[in-house]
Amino acid sequence: KLLAADRCNETEKITSERDCNLGPCEGLTFFTSEWKLCEKCNDTEETRNVTCKDKTGRQYQLEKCLNENTTNVPIDTRACATVQPCNYEWHASEWSKCSTECGHGHKTRRVNCAIAELGQIKVVDEGLCQAEKPETKTNCTNEEKCTGTYFSSPWTNCSEKCGGGTQSRFVVCLNYDRQPVPEWCDESEKPDEEQECNVDPCP
C-alpha cells in the first residue's frame, strides 16, 4: 500500500539519482577561435572563444576537456598585442551660406572633436583635441542679389539770380560700402543732375 512520503523515515530514503561516468572523457579536445584583436582606441584586452568538443563536434562543459596532459583551460582574454592609438582630431562641416544676399555678413560651420574608428566618426569631448580649434564663424561678402542706390549731392547755386538759370548736382550709384557701381543702378530711375532755377523775370 502506498503512503504519503512524510509517513516514511527521511533518513532511510532511497536515492533516486547518482553521479556516473566520473572518469576523464576520451576524445575531447579544446578548440580556440582566432583572437579578436584590439581595434578601437582605449581597448585593453583581446578575446577569443574557447570550447570543449568531441570528434563529432558535440560541445561539452570546458572542465570535461581537462585530463592528465591538459590541466588548464586555455585563456580567452589577454592584453592587446597592439594598442590602437587615440588620434583625436577636429572635424569641421561645410561653411553655411553667407548670412546676407548683398553686402557683408558671416558664415558658420560646426566643428567637433572626434575620432575615426572602424569607418565611423565618433564625437568626443573637446578637451581631448590638442590642436587649436578651427574657427566656427567667418566674415563673408555676397553680391549675388546686390543693387545700388543713387545718392545725390546738394544742388549748386543757381547760375542766374533771375530770368531763368540752371543748377546742377552730382548723382552717383553706390554699393553697400558706398563705392561707385554704376552698373548696379537702373539708369531710368536716376535723379536729375540739372534743373532750371530762378525762372521769375528780372525786374
Helices and strands as residue ranges (DSSP letters): G 5-7, G 10-12, E 29-32, E 45-47, E 50-53, E 59-60, G 62-65, E 77-79, E 89-92, E 103-108, E 111-117, E 120-123, G 126-128, E 137-142, E 149-152, E 165-168, E 171-174, G 182-184, G 187-189, E 194-197
